[in-house]
């Protein structure tokens, strides 16, 4: 797996531009923004790696299984093993997000 660092720039007219992709992003916690963001990103990334490639993963697990179990706001965009490619509409994304949020709320209510 790779953890990539992507640098973006947002213009005054809200145009998003990709500046660069770093194959070895800095993970220093030298300011409060990074200290708040990076631990969660690294933890969620490792959760995703173990979910998709770890010892508990069964070869029979489908892409739907992976999409349902992704941590946080992660989305499956490509699966080399099955050829899955992300082509989801915004409506589908919002429906899946609402389903995950409802499941979290139901789980919290049952605890």
Residue frames as a rotation matrix with the C-alpha (Angstrom) as fourth column:
UNK 1
0.582 0.813 0.000 0.00
0.813 -0.582 0.000 0.00
0.000 0.000 -1.000 0.00
UNK 2
-0.562 -0.707 0.428 1.02
0.684 -0.689 -0.240 3.61
0.465 0.158 0.871 -0.37
UNK 3
0.389 0.566 -0.727 0.15
0.773 -0.629 -0.075 6.65
-0.500 -0.533 -0.682 1.68
UNK 4
-0.298 -0.440 0.847 0.38
0.867 -0.495 0.048 9.57
0.398 0.749 0.530 -0.71
UNK 5
-0.223 0.189 -0.956 0.35
0.536 -0.796 -0.282 13.26
-0.814 -0.575 0.076 0.11
UNK 6
-0.067 0.289 0.955 -1.61
0.960 -0.242 0.141 15.39
0.272 0.926 -0.261 -2.34
UNK 7
-0.605 -0.176 -0.777 -1.13
0.434 -0.891 -0.136 19.15
-0.668 -0.419 0.615 -2.43
UNK 8
0.043 0.721 0.692 -4.01
0.985 -0.147 0.091 21.21
0.167 0.677 -0.716 -3.78
UNK 9
-0.929 -0.203 -0.311 -4.54
0.252 -0.959 -0.129 24.90
-0.272 -0.198 0.942 -4.34
UNK 10
0.090 0.990 0.109 -7.91
0.961 -0.057 -0.272 26.64
-0.263 0.129 -0.956 -4.27
UNK 11
-0.706 -0.361 0.609 -8.12
0.586 -0.780 0.217 29.81
0.397 0.510 0.763 -6.36
UNK 12
-0.902 0.373 -0.217 -10.08
-0.177 -0.778 -0.602 32.95
-0.393 -0.505 0.768 -5.54
UNK 13
-0.285 0.824 -0.491 -12.78
-0.936 -0.129 0.327 31.65
0.206 0.552 0.808 -7.92
UNK 14
0.220 0.337 0.915 -12.93
-0.715 0.694 -0.084 28.28
-0.664 -0.636 0.394 -6.11
UNK 15
0.695 -0.130 -0.707 -11.10
-0.529 0.575 -0.625 26.38
0.487 0.808 0.331 -8.85
UNK 16
0.689 -0.428 0.585 -9.30
-0.337 0.525 0.782 23.39
-0.642 -0.736 0.217 -7.37
UNK 17
0.592 -0.588 -0.551 -5.89
-0.608 0.123 -0.784 22.55
0.529 0.799 -0.285 -8.82
UNK 18
0.918 -0.396 -0.028 -3.67
0.350 0.774 0.528 19.58
-0.187 -0.495 0.849 -8.01
UNK 19
0.669 -0.732 -0.126 -0.15
-0.738 -0.675 0.000 20.86
-0.085 0.093 -0.992 -7.41
UNK 20
-0.338 -0.811 -0.478 1.73
-0.755 0.537 -0.376 17.65
0.562 0.233 -0.794 -6.69
UNK 21
0.881 0.461 -0.104 1.51
-0.322 0.747 0.581 14.15
0.346 -0.479 0.807 -5.27
UNK 22
-0.053 -0.921 0.386 4.19
-0.967 -0.049 -0.251 13.15
0.250 -0.386 -0.888 -2.78
UNK 23
0.362 0.126 -0.924 5.15
-0.150 0.986 0.075 9.50
0.920 0.112 0.376 -2.43
UNK 24
-0.270 -0.474 -0.838 6.78
0.826 0.334 -0.455 10.22
0.495 -0.815 0.301 0.93
UNK 25
0.353 0.489 0.797 4.60
0.116 -0.869 0.482 12.84
0.929 -0.078 -0.363 2.63
UNK 26
-0.751 -0.573 0.328 5.80
-0.190 -0.289 -0.938 14.58
0.633 -0.767 0.107 5.77
UNK 27
0.238 0.832 -0.502 3.95
0.400 0.387 0.831 13.29
0.885 -0.399 -0.241 8.82
UNK 28
-0.793 -0.567 -0.223 5.35
0.460 -0.317 -0.829 15.72
0.400 -0.760 0.513 11.38
UNK 29
0.291 0.907 -0.304 3.03
0.887 -0.136 0.442 17.12
0.360 -0.398 -0.844 14.01
UNK 30
-0.618 -0.746 -0.247 4.66
0.785 -0.573 -0.235 20.53
0.034 -0.339 0.940 14.16
UNK 31
-0.867 0.416 0.275 1.45
-0.425 -0.905 0.028 22.58
0.261 -0.092 0.961 14.22
UNK 32
-0.590 0.664 0.460 -2.01
-0.415 0.239 -0.878 22.18
-0.692 -0.709 0.135 15.71
UNK 33
0.310 0.714 -0.627 -3.75
-0.927 0.082 -0.366 21.50
-0.210 0.695 0.688 12.37
UNK 34
-0.101 -0.432 -0.896 -1.44
-0.614 0.736 -0.286 18.59
0.783 0.521 -0.340 11.54
UNK 35
-0.935 -0.261 0.241 -1.53
-0.342 0.477 -0.810 17.35
0.097 -0.839 -0.535 15.13
UNK 36
-0.245 0.931 0.271 -5.34
-0.619 0.066 -0.783 17.16
-0.747 -0.360 0.560 14.89
UNK 37
0.498 0.519 -0.695 -5.51
-0.860 0.187 -0.475 15.64
-0.117 0.834 0.540 11.40
UNK 38
-0.142 -0.695 -0.705 -2.62
-0.852 0.448 -0.270 13.25
0.503 0.563 -0.656 10.89
UNK 39
-0.806 -0.192 0.560 -3.14
-0.491 0.745 -0.451 10.67
-0.331 -0.638 -0.695 13.66
UNK 40
0.111 0.943 0.314 -6.68
-0.338 0.333 -0.880 9.98
-0.934 -0.008 0.356 12.41
UNK 41
0.559 0.033 -0.828 -5.55
-0.829 0.002 -0.559 9.81
-0.017 0.999 0.028 8.79
UNK 42
-0.494 -0.819 -0.291 -2.75
-0.791 0.562 -0.241 7.36
0.361 0.111 -0.926 9.58
UNK 43
-0.679 0.288 0.676 -5.01
-0.360 0.671 -0.648 5.23
-0.640 -0.683 -0.352 11.79
UNK 44
0.426 0.903 -0.058 -7.80
-0.449 0.156 -0.880 5.12
-0.785 0.400 0.472 9.19
UNK 45
0.281 -0.409 -0.868 -5.29
-0.930 0.107 -0.351 4.30
0.237 0.906 -0.351 6.45
UNK 46
-0.792 -0.605 0.080 -3.90
-0.600 0.749 -0.279 1.37
0.109 -0.269 -0.957 8.44
UNK 47
-0.275 0.793 0.544 -7.45
-0.312 0.462 -0.830 0.20
-0.909 -0.398 0.120 9.22
UNK 48
0.603 0.517 -0.608 -8.17
-0.699 -0.026 -0.715 0.28
-0.386 0.855 0.346 5.49
UNK 49
-0.192 -0.763 -0.617 -5.00
-0.901 0.386 -0.197 -1.65
0.388 0.518 -0.762 4.63
UNK 50
-0.890 -0.158 0.428 -5.74
-0.367 0.807 -0.463 -4.38
-0.272 -0.569 -0.776 7.16
UNK 51
0.062 0.985 0.164 -9.39
-0.402 0.175 -0.899 -4.52
-0.913 -0.010 0.407 6.08
UNK 52
0.700 0.291 -0.652 -8.52
-0.688 0.031 -0.725 -4.93
-0.191 0.956 0.222 2.42
UNK 53
0.298 -0.690 -0.659 -5.31
-0.553 0.437 -0.709 -6.96
0.778 0.576 -0.252 2.65
UNK 54
-0.234 -0.445 0.865 -5.02
-0.971 0.056 -0.234 -8.26
0.056 -0.894 -0.445 6.19
UNK 55
-0.958 -0.278 -0.064 -5.13
-0.272 0.958 -0.093 -11.83
0.087 -0.072 -0.994 7.50
UNK 56
-0.511 0.833 0.211 -8.89
0.098 0.300 -0.949 -11.68
-0.854 -0.465 -0.235 8.19
UNK 57
-0.081 0.462 -0.883 -9.72
-0.874 -0.458 -0.160 -10.76
-0.478 0.759 0.441 4.58
UNK 58
-0.002 0.176 0.984 -11.29
0.236 0.957 -0.171 -13.61
-0.972 0.232 -0.043 2.64
UNK 59
-0.923 -0.383 0.039 -10.74
0.104 -0.149 0.983 -13.85
-0.371 0.911 0.177 -1.10
UNK 60
-0.439 0.838 0.323 -14.50
0.867 0.301 0.398 -14.19
0.236 0.455 -0.859 -1.47
UNK 61
-0.104 0.398 -0.911 -15.14
0.565 -0.730 -0.384 -10.76
-0.818 -0.555 -0.149 0.10
UNK 62
0.254 0.313 0.915 -16.76
0.958 -0.213 -0.193 -8.54
0.135 0.926 -0.353 -2.48
UNK 63
-0.704 -0.438 0.558 -16.19
0.439 -0.887 -0.143 -4.88
0.558 0.144 0.817 -3.27
UNK 64
0.239 0.863 0.446 -19.56
-0.087 -0.438 0.895 -4.20
0.967 -0.252 -0.029 -1.61
UNK 65
0.656 -0.096 -0.749 -18.13
0.714 0.402 0.574 -5.66
0.246 -0.911 0.332 1.60
UNK 66
-0.415 -0.901 -0.128 -15.15
0.907 -0.398 -0.138 -3.30
0.073 -0.174 0.982 1.36
UNK 67
-0.519 0.243 0.819 -17.28
0.162 -0.913 0.374 -0.26
0.839 0.327 0.435 0.55
UNK 68
0.576 0.817 -0.014 -19.49
0.110 -0.061 0.992 -0.92
0.810 -0.573 -0.125 3.59
UNK 69
0.697 -0.344 -0.630 -16.53
0.717 0.329 0.614 -1.29
-0.004 -0.880 0.476 5.96
UNK 70
-0.058 -0.787 0.614 -14.38
0.633 -0.504 -0.587 1.66
0.772 0.355 0.528 4.85
UNK 71
-0.186 -0.069 -0.980 -13.33
0.943 -0.293 -0.158 3.89
-0.277 -0.953 0.120 7.75
UNK 72
-0.401 -0.025 -0.916 -14.49
0.224 -0.972 -0.071 7.49
-0.888 -0.233 0.396 7.99
UNK 73
0.496 0.572 -0.653 -15.01
-0.406 -0.512 -0.757 9.26
-0.767 0.641 -0.022 4.71
UNK 74
-0.655 -0.756 -0.006 -12.81
-0.401 0.341 0.850 6.87
-0.641 0.559 -0.526 2.68
UNK 75
0.590 0.791 -0.161 -14.26
-0.571 0.268 -0.776 5.60
-0.571 0.550 0.610 -0.59
UNK 76
-0.054 -0.541 0.840 -13.15
0.385 0.764 0.517 2.70
-0.921 0.351 0.167 -2.74
UNK 77
0.333 0.142 -0.932 -12.09
-0.653 -0.678 -0.337 4.14
-0.680 0.721 -0.133 -6.10
UNK 78
0.286 -0.256 -0.923 -10.30
-0.815 0.443 -0.375 1.16
0.505 0.860 -0.082 -7.66
UNK 79
0.443 -0.186 0.877 -9.75
-0.512 0.750 0.419 -2.50
-0.736 -0.635 0.237 -6.88
UNK 80
-0.255 -0.694 -0.674 -6.98
-0.962 0.109 0.251 -4.03
-0.100 0.712 -0.695 -8.93
UNK 81
-0.850 -0.139 0.508 -8.03
-0.213 0.973 -0.091 -7.58
-0.482 -0.185 -0.857 -8.02
UNK 82
-0.189 0.882 0.432 -11.62
0.583 0.455 -0.673 -7.31
-0.790 0.125 -0.601 -9.24
UNK 83
-0.692 -0.117 0.712 -11.34
0.689 -0.400 0.604 -4.45
0.214 0.909 0.357 -11.72
UNK 84
0.375 0.852 -0.366 -13.83
0.915 -0.403 0.000 -2.37
-0.147 -0.335 -0.930 -9.73
UNK 85
-0.736 -0.535 0.415 -13.69
0.594 -0.804 0.016 1.30
0.325 0.258 0.910 -10.70
UNK 86
-0.451 0.541 -0.710 -15.41
0.529 -0.478 -0.701 4.17
-0.719 -0.692 -0.071 -8.91
UNK 87
-0.880 0.289 0.377 -18.20
0.206 -0.481 0.852 5.56
0.428 0.827 0.364 -11.07
UNK 88
-0.329 0.755 -0.567 -20.67
0.939 0.194 -0.286 6.55
-0.106 -0.626 -0.772 -8.41
UNK 89
-0.018 0.409 0.912 -23.02
0.422 -0.824 0.377 9.48
0.906 0.392 -0.158 -8.75
UNK 90
-0.798 -0.211 0.564 -23.28
-0.322 -0.642 -0.696 12.15
0.509 -0.737 0.444 -6.04
UNK 91
0.175 0.948 0.266 -26.80
-0.874 0.025 0.486 10.87
0.454 -0.318 0.832 -5.29
UNK 92
0.600 -0.021 -0.800 -25.49
0.127 0.990 0.069 7.34
0.790 -0.143 0.597 -4.68
UNK 93
-0.498 -0.860 -0.109 -22.68
0.334 -0.075 -0.940 8.72
0.800 -0.504 0.325 -2.51
UNK 94
-0.590 0.327 0.738 -25.09
-0.687 -0.684 -0.245 10.74
0.425 -0.652 0.628 -0.38
UNK 95
0.539 0.821 -0.188 -27.41
-0.626 0.540 0.563 7.73
0.564 -0.185 0.805 0.00
UNK 96
0.288 -0.522 -0.803 -24.51
0.446 0.815 -0.370 5.53
0.847 -0.252 0.468 1.17
UNK 97
-0.743 -0.578 0.337 -23.33
0.028 -0.531 -0.847 8.23
0.668 -0.620 0.410 3.57
UNK 98
-0.145 0.786 0.601 -26.84
-0.894 -0.364 0.261 8.57
0.424 -0.499 0.755 5.04
UNK 99
0.677 0.373 -0.634 -27.02
-0.178 0.919 0.351 4.79
0.714 -0.125 0.689 5.47
UNK 100
-0.196 -0.839 -0.507 -23.67
0.528 0.345 -0.776 4.72
0.826 -0.420 0.375 7.32
UNK 101
-0.765 -0.072 0.640 -24.73
-0.373 -0.760 -0.532 7.60
0.525 -0.645 0.555 9.56
UNK 102
0.287 0.940 0.186 -28.05
-0.817 0.138 0.560 5.91
0.501 -0.312 0.807 10.36
UNK 103
0.523 -0.169 -0.835 -26.21
0.251 0.967 -0.038 2.69
0.814 -0.190 0.549 11.22
UNK 104
-0.621 -0.784 -0.012 -23.85
0.302 -0.225 -0.927 4.58
0.723 -0.579 0.376 13.53
UNK 105
-0.490 0.517 0.702 -26.78
-0.757 -0.652 -0.049 6.30
0.433 -0.555 0.710 15.23
UNK 106
0.594 0.736 -0.324 -28.64
-0.506 0.655 0.561 3.00
0.626 -0.169 0.761 15.66
UNK 107
0.140 -0.652 -0.745 -25.51
0.484 0.701 -0.523 1.40
0.864 -0.288 0.414 17.08
UNK 108
-0.804 -0.436 0.404 -25.04
-0.060 -0.617 -0.785 4.29
0.592 -0.655 0.470 19.53
UNK 109
-0.091 0.871 0.484 -28.67
-0.890 -0.288 0.352 4.05
0.446 -0.399 0.801 20.62
UNK 110
0.699 0.346 -0.626 -28.32
-0.160 0.929 0.335 0.30
0.697 -0.134 0.705 21.26
UNK 111
-0.250 -0.908 -0.337 -25.17
0.273 0.268 -0.924 0.75
0.929 -0.323 0.181 23.36
